[in-house]
Amino acid sequence: MSENTVYTETGAVNISDEVVQTIAAMAIRETKGVALATSLADGLVEKIVKKGLNKGVKIEMTEKEVSLDVHILVDYGVKIQTVAAELQEVVKCNIETMTDLTVTAVNMYVDGINYVKEPKKEAPAEAEAEQN
């Protein structure tokens, strides 16, 4: 774990890697159409112990700069380029606003498609037959 330290006249402020990872992970979770990529085992453990929320976000941080590698899943039917570009901007903006670090890169890796099966909708004729 490395830390980013900013010295002020009254002391020092340390920003850990985990804080930057958490900011990125929260931005991803709030963006419609994407999810952080984790393995099935990671997902089960995460649900049980509520840890590992930052998996899928790797960072390299220097004194004033940070670059990120973000592994995501996109929902089926979502335009990948559009949602990835939007997500890059949101992650960059959130990190720069909250930490005063300069984000030099947000590299997106689309690791898969998140397919959520929706319940079948009944045909109108079948619905009317059941009501009669």
C-alpha positions in Angstrom: 0.0 0.0 0.0 1.5 3.3 -1.0 0.2 6.7 0.1 0.0 10.1 -1.4 1.1 12.7 1.1 0.3 16.4 0.9 2.0 18.7 3.4 0.1 21.7 4.7 1.1 24.3 7.3 -0.6 22.4 10.0 0.5 18.9 9.2 0.2 16.2 6.5 -2.7 14.6 4.7 -2.2 11.0 3.5 -4.4 9.5 0.8 -4.1 5.7 0.5 -4.4 3.7 -2.7 -7.5 2.1 -1.3 -9.2 5.5 -1.0 -8.6 6.2 -4.7 -9.8 2.7 -5.6 -13.0 3.2 -3.6 -13.8 6.5 -5.3 -13.4 4.8 -8.7 -15.4 1.7 -7.6 -18.3 3.8 -6.3 -18.4 5.8 -9.6 -18.6 2.5 -11.5 -21.4 1.2 -9.3 -23.4 4.4 -9.9 -23.1 4.2 -13.7 -25.9 2.5 -15.4 -25.0 -0.4 -17.8 -21.7 -1.4 -16.2 -20.3 -3.4 -13.2 -16.9 -4.1 -11.8 -15.5 -7.4 -13.1 -14.8 -9.9 -10.4 -14.5 -13.7 -10.4 -17.5 -15.8 -9.3 -15.6 -16.7 -6.1 -14.8 -13.1 -5.4 -18.4 -12.2 -5.9 -19.6 -14.8 -3.4 -17.1 -13.8 -0.8 -17.8 -10.1 -1.3 -21.5 -10.7 -0.7 -20.8 -12.6 2.5 -18.2 -10.4 4.1 -18.7 -7.1 2.3 -15.0 -6.7 1.6 -13.1 -6.5 -1.6 -15.4 -3.8 -3.1 -12.4 -2.4 -5.0 -11.5 -5.6 -7.0 -11.3 -4.8 -10.6 -9.6 -1.4 -10.0 -5.8 -1.3 -10.1 -4.0 2.0 -9.6 -0.5 3.4 -9.9 0.0 6.5 -7.8 2.8 9.0 -7.6 3.0 12.1 -5.4 0.6 14.1 -7.5 -0.7 11.7 -10.3 -2.6 8.6 -10.5 -3.4 6.2 -13.4 -6.0 3.4 -13.2 -6.7 0.1 -14.9 -10.4 -0.7 -14.5 -11.9 -4.1 -15.4 -15.6 -4.0 -16.1 -18.6 -6.0 -17.4 -21.1 -4.2 -19.6 -24.8 -5.0 -19.7 -26.0 -6.8 -22.8 -27.3 -4.2 -25.3 -25.2 -1.3 -24.1 -23.0 0.5 -26.6 -19.6 -0.3 -25.1 -17.6 2.6 -26.5 -20.2 5.1 -25.2 -20.5 3.8 -21.7 -16.7 3.2 -21.4 -16.0 6.8 -22.4 -18.6 8.1 -20.0 -17.2 6.0 -17.2 -13.7 7.3 -17.9 -14.8 10.9 -17.5 -16.9 10.1 -14.3 -14.0 8.3 -12.6 -11.5 11.0 -13.6 -13.7 13.8 -12.4 -14.6 12.1 -9.1 -11.0 11.3 -8.2 -9.6 14.8 -9.2 -12.4 16.6 -7.3 -12.1 14.6 -4.1 -8.3 14.2 -3.9 -6.7 17.0 -6.0 -4.6 14.3 -7.7 -4.2 14.5 -11.5 -5.6 11.5 -13.3 -3.3 10.7 -16.2 -5.2 7.7 -17.5 -8.3 5.6 -16.9 -7.7 2.5 -19.0 -10.9 0.5 -19.4 -10.8 -3.3 -19.9 -14.2 -4.8 -20.9 -13.9 -8.4 -19.5 -17.3 -9.6 -20.4 -21.0 -9.1 -20.9 -23.4 -9.0 -18.0 -26.5 -10.8 -19.2 -29.5 -10.5 -16.9 -32.4 -12.6 -18.1 -35.6 -10.8 -17.8 -38.9 -12.6 -17.3 -40.8 -13.4 -20.4 -43.6 -11.0 -21.2 -46.9 -12.8 -22.1 -48.3 -12.3 -25.5 -51.6 -10.3 -25.4 -53.7 -13.2 -26.6 -52.4 -15.5 -23.8 -53.1 -12.8 -21.2 -56.7 -12.4 -22.4 -57.3 -16.1 -22.4 -56.1 -16.4 -18.8 -58.4 -13.6 -17.7 -61.5 -15.2 -19.3 
